[in-house]
Amino acid sequence: MAMHAVTPTSSPAGPPADAAKVIREWRGRVGLTQEGLAQALNVTFSTVSRWENGHVQPSKLAWRALQQLAASLGTPIASPPADRAS
C-alpha cells in the first residue's frame, strides 16, 4: 500500500499560510481600504474581510490577482525581512 505525503503549506502559486496578516499589512502599506481592495479585485468587501480575519484563504486565482495588483502598484505583496527592521 503506497502512502501519500500531505503537505500543510500552500503551493507557491497559492496564498501563504499567513495570508490574512500578509494581505492586511500590504493593504495598509498601499493605503487601500477593504472596500477599495475589493473593488480592485472584483470581489465583495466581505470577501476581503474574511481573508483578513483568517476565516477563509484566498483562492489561487484571487491570490494571483492580488499579486498582479501589487506589481502594478509597484509594491510587493510581502515585504522582504530586511524591510521589516526599523
SULZIBEL-V147520 format. One record per pair of residues at least 24 apart in sequence whose C-alpha atoms are under 8 Angstrom apart, sorted by the first residue. I is the first residue (numbers start at 1). J is the second residue. Records with the same first field share a line. If there is no record, write none. Layout:
BEGIN
I = J / J
END
This chain:
BEGIN
13 = 60 / 63 / 64
14 = 59 / 60 / 61 / 63 / 64
15 = 57 / 58 / 59 / 60 / 63
19 = 51 / 52 / 54 / 57 / 58
20 = 51 / 52 / 53 / 54 / 57
21 = 52
22 = 77 / 78
23 = 51 / 52 / 77
24 = 52
26 = 76 / 77 / 78
30 = 75
40 = 69
41 = 65 / 66 / 69
END
